[in-house]
Amino acid sequence: MIQVQAIDGLLLREMVLAGAALLEKNREAVDALNVFPVPDGDTGTNMSLTMGSATREIKSKDFARADQAAEALAKGALRGARGNSGVITSQLYRGFARALEGVEQIKPLDFARALKSGADTAYKAVMKPKEGTILTVARVIAEDAMKQAQAAPDDFDGLFNVILTTGESILKRTTDMLPVLKQAGVVDAGGRGLLLLYQGYAAVLRGETIDALPDPMDSSPEMEFVDDHDSMDEITFAYCTEFLIQYLKAGVNDNDVDAFRRRLNRIGDCVLVVGDLELVKVHVHTNDPGKALQYGLELGELVNLKIENMVEQRRENLRMKEEKAKTEPPKPYGMVSVSLGEGFSHILRDLQVDAVVEGGQTMNPSIEDLAKAINSVNAETVFVFPNNGNIILAAQQAAELCEDKNVQVLPTKNVAMGIAAAVAFQPELPVEENARRMNEAAQRVRTGTITYAVRDSEFENMHISEGDIIGLHNGAVTMKSDNTRDVALALVKDIVTDDDGLITVYYGADTKEEDANALAAEIEEMYPDCDVEVHSGGQPLYYYLISVE
């Protein structure tokens, strides 16, 4: 039974941390709900990484007000959003925070309105919303939550009963909403991830203990706090102070470390205190670094001390940017591309792409990664090639963050399409004409990829076993075998037409160059009227990417 009457910023933080921990605990189970058997940036992983960024932000200080905590949560989720599921999650939190502006403590009706605002915001962010996905789950939960809160405006227990009951009900129905889910016999992965977050919320409000992993944001290297001074909107506390505490004094316990964290929050922000009673890592932005060190000395010995004046850093960075702007006026055009291998990165740079973002199938770049790349290009108009269907939405959100540039996101779904777009670029043409030409060139490319199945699945009446070599034509699984060569040759027959003149074979990191050349020789014999090129793509997990145009 939930006895809470209102949720302040500190309680909201605990709810979010519990939801993120529950999601991380079940990350692999959510990943397993993905229908396609390919090694990809899966839903559970992308949502969990997004929540990792969100929780880092909401933990940066003790937000007493609910609206301040929600704003930090939304900011962190947006910066770290990865993949379509992560971007949609960030938009849910963006709308959630927007509805709570000016709200110091959240009442049940406030919470329901915030859920509704989040669902509305997420729907607007997706160009073609598809029912049977996380969007549907979020919307239906919010609609029923509003009805419940209007009927019982002071009852959090009733509200969360409705949220979780409705969530399970609509989640089960997603199987019937999308044929691909019905065929696989699974529910929507993003919807399950969202419900895990809400279950974590409810557990905290009910005073229940979640049998979860330790906070992944404290223990996982890939989720370690990243202190990015350049991205800070303003500097309230001037000195970035970091140190380690070792050889803790006799009698020091976890409660003392928690009290130390609270004392730091009173003299600064961006507080990080992690570790155990053997070693504690400390980070804080403060105007009184001496006091932070004094507090640390009460616990043990200090080592690896570092104090940086962020105001001076900002001043110097601004001076350098101003100097660069004076000497290097922005050029008319620039290009940013996502790449998934060293070979592809070299090709893109040879085509005058200004900034290459490493990422792709196995690790989708975040919105912040993409925004930084766009802002690094000194150009009035920047063309962006996401080169993956799961990155397009993140690229569009990154474009919105770069307000001082005209950012054109081309919906390229693989690197071959991005390469074709870069080749079609003409610096003398106006923006609209260039965008049209580049997009047309990208869409003319047909692609086949060869990889292996990471799970058993059924697709288009084809039974796929884990470990099978599979071929995908424009992203859809069309064939399988136990032999990479056979799949590649069959895939080429499937995608080459009489009008094609160029076949390009990009081989991956796990494929030998001699094997790629042997495959290309066989393709040349099959299609003597086509030019066949071989390039090292260096992509992980995918043996070949074959493009035809």
Protein Blocks (a to p, Z undefined) as FASTA:
>chain_A
ZZbfbdcfklmmmmmmmmmmmmmmmmmmmmmmpmblcdcddfklmmmmmmmmmmmmmmmp
ccfblklmmmmmmmmmmmmpgcjklmmmmmmmmmmmmmmgoiabdcfklmmmmmmmmmmm
mmmmpmbacehiaklmmmmmmmmmmmmmmmmmmbmklmmmmmmmmmmmmmmmmmmmpmkl
mmnopacfklmmmmmmmmmmmmmmnopacdddddfklmmmklgccddfklpmbdfblbdc
ddddehiaehiafklmmmmmmmmmmnmghiaceddfkbccdddddfblmlmmmmmmmnmc
cehiacddfklmmmmmmmmmmmmmmmmccdfbdcddddfbfklmmmmmmnopabdceedj
klccdfklmmmmmmmpccfbdcddekpaklmmmmmmmmmmmmmbccdddfbfbfklmmmm
mmmpcfkbcfklmmmmmmmmmmmpccddddddfbdcdeehiacdehiacddeehiafbdc
fbfklmmmmmmmmmpcfkbcbdcddddfkbcfklmmmmmmmmmmmmmmbccddddekpgh
iabacddZZ
